[in-house]
Amino acid sequence: MNMYVKGRVLITGGTSGLGLELVKLFLRRGFDVVATGRRKAEISECESRFTFYRVDFSDLAATAKVFGHIFEAYNFDYMVYNAGILSPPDYRVTKDGFEYTFQINFLSHFLVNGLVIRHHPPDRPLRIVSVTSLAYRYAEPDFKHFGEAADYSAWKAYSNSKYYLVLMCRNFSRELAGTRMRFYSYDPGVFGSELYRTQKGIFRRIYQTGVKVLRKPAVPAGILTELLADPDLINGALYDVKKRIRKFTEPETDLTERFWQAVQVETAKFLQSQ
Ligand SMILES: NC(=O)c1ccc[n+]([C@@H]2O[C@H](COP(=O)([O-])OP(=O)(O)OC[C@H]3O[C@@H](n4cnc5c(N)ncnc54)[C@H](OP(=O)(O)O)[C@@H]3O)[C@@H](O)[C@H]2O)c1
């Protein structure tokens, strides 16, 4: 695969930060770009190759409907599961009853992944990247798919959601090894973005100030596009901004099998509706 060959890419969360930079980079390189988000992405160049779908990941039925349309209309060469939030300080549930971070960062992407598997021709190459975070290393996965207010910790919710994304990518890299779909995770390091929006009080103010001195999101975006162009990427691997493969310890299979069954049950009705 060569970055300079035109193709089509889907980016979730393409309205700010890393996702918006990815949108711009791929457009400049001649790709057709489809992006999603709740706000409208501000794109001033190559607009004719840009398509935007508004969708809120806190609503699984709406998410399934929008992505069902997208996958009916297009086949992709690359997809980036980038949409994400920093966990809010207080416990919050989505319309579907899941802890908010779990659904936005992980479960909605699990659903999108199920939909693309249904639609994508298995003999057509497709590279899918899940954007994780350094936080996955500090995860304490409990493999509970419904959170509980009493157990809530914002840091744990965020790190666990990023851990589940990596695990999802590794699982599908094995499960679909016989197809031409390939799965990778990417830890973009720390950079300035609008990720602080979900925070409150002093932490929000510190982050808002710090953003100005942090690395620009164009840097990790550029590195990700270079990685995607590398023909030797390893299926299932987790890469960092130095393009190194990071270690990831897989949990006991019993635990994860029950977890995958549970999330499959939770998303099945939305898959069937498409
Ligand atoms: N910034 C960092 O230092 C850092 C470090 C490690 C990993 N990351 C990861 O990088 C990814 C991009 O984050 P960023 O830092 O670029 O933050 P950002 O500027 O806040 O971008 C987040 C994107 O996710 C979308 N999003 C958020 N909530 C959504 C929802 N309910 N439904 C649909 N889309 C939603 C946003 O779009 P709308 O608001 O338009 O919906 C936005 O486009 C995230 O997965 C984040 O966890 C960031």
The ligand as an ORCA input file, in Angstrom:
! r2SCAN-3c Opt
* xyz 0 1
  N      -4.783     14.878     23.191
  C      -3.978     13.956     23.707
  O      -2.961     14.252     24.351
  C      -4.270     12.493     23.456
  C      -3.371     11.540     23.965
  C      -3.617     10.188     23.736
  C      -4.723      9.797     23.007
  N      -5.584     10.737     22.524
  C      -6.748     10.262     21.761
  O      -6.771     10.897     20.497
  C      -8.112     10.905     20.008
  C      -8.441     12.284     19.477
  O      -8.517     13.174     20.576
  P      -8.039     14.691     20.515
  O      -7.021     14.850     21.563
  O      -7.754     15.083     19.139
  O      -9.368     15.398     21.128
  P     -10.485     16.325     20.522
  O      -9.884     17.516     19.851
  O     -11.434     16.554     21.641
  O     -11.166     15.403     19.403
  C     -12.055     14.370     19.759
  C     -12.928     14.026     18.576
  O     -13.865     13.014     19.014
  C     -15.185     13.420     18.663
  N     -16.173     13.040     19.663
  C     -16.141     13.298     20.996
  N     -17.279     12.900     21.585
  C     -18.054     12.375     20.597
  C     -19.345     11.813     20.579
  N     -20.126     11.715     21.682
  N     -19.837     11.367     19.398
  C     -19.117     11.467     18.268
  N     -17.861     11.994     18.208
  C     -17.354     12.453     19.378
  C     -15.125     14.953     18.596
  O     -16.098     15.428     17.690
  P     -17.385     16.302     18.114
  O     -17.056     17.083     19.320
  O     -17.662     17.081     16.872
  O     -18.432     15.276     18.358
  C     -13.720     15.223     18.077
  O     -13.706     15.244     16.670
  C      -9.008     10.477     21.179
  O      -9.383      9.127     21.005
  C      -8.091     10.616     22.386
  O      -8.434      9.734     23.429
  C      -5.388     12.084     22.736
*
